[in-house]
Amino acid sequence: MEFALSILPSVLMDGIVLGFMYALIALGYTMVYGVLEFINFAHSEIFVIGAFVGVEILLGLQTSGSLAALHPAFVLFVILVAGMLCSGLIAMGLERVAYRPLRSAPRLVPLISAIGASFFLQDFIRFVESLWRNTFYLSYPSLDLLETSLKFGTAVEVPIKSLLVIATALLMLFFLYFFVNRTKLGTAIRAVAQDPATASLMGIPVNRMIALTFFVGGAMGGAAGILFGLQYSLVNPYSGFFPGLKAFTAAVLGGIGNIPGAVLGGIVLGLLEAFAASYLSILTDGAFGAEYKDLFAFAVLILILIFRPKGLMGERVREEGA
């Protein structure tokens, strides 16, 4: 019991960091579903593209000798902006090529297209990195600023990179809330989500608003990919598979189509996974270890779908016109 209490602060921090990571990825699923009622299963690869953009910029700066000369805060800002921009633009392109022509098709058709786009992007990343570096397993170069820790009291020591994940996620979530609820573009997106036909009659460019939704969701995924790479170092074309599935679980848990729900679902799932990874072995006397933590994530998905399909905060659905 004494050991379990001693590791509680670090377990809570790990769970919160993981939860905010899932929340950022889940926002991409949530925004697209809120507008199109469609699950973009290629969003995991949008996340990975952001991670690769970040590592390529850092490796380029390291090779040129500029990485040590530049201020770490400036480097972080550059890779975040570049990763968000690239991921957002690729998400927009994906919507234009793989989803828009199928918008009036039965729902199963764009879903299959999304799965196909996911495999295509995985292999495309692997192909490009294999040609460029002869490997597609890359490690993020370390930044001195991120390798330090802050001490709170005598027992709690929090890595700067963990605080970076939390602060960046909170900042982006605040920006997204402000954008969706306090700007004209956000109002137009909400109008398209409510009733695309009526929004079109009122002069709102529906296709542009949907493309913008994909861009914003993709940018959030790209930022999460860079934070993932900074936190866990190693990235490859398949790094987005399990985070993407768990972020989808978080979106369903909170109420897919609901932005605050995606955040709540991500934090709950991250804490649940962290507690399972740390305490499962203690509680079962070694019978089950940290490798079973994924079991909890998908068990939550099954239970939510059975007992509360609309999620903890309810699904934001489109109202049908009379």
Secondary structure by P-SEA (a helix, b strand, c coil): caaaaaaaaaaaaaaaaaaaaaaaaaaaaaaaaaaccccccaaaaaaaaaaaaaaaaaaaaaaacccccccaaaaaaaaaaaaaaaaaaaaaaaaaccccccccccaaaaaaaaaaaaaaaaaaaaaaaaaacccccccccccccccbbbbccccbbbbaaaaaaaaaaaaaaaaaaaaacccaaaaaaaaaaacaaaaaaaccaaaaaaaaaaaaaaaaaaaaaaaaaaacccccccccaaaaaaaaaaaaaaccccaaaaaaaaaaaaaaaaaaaccccccccccccccaaaaaaaaaaaaaaccccccccccccccccc
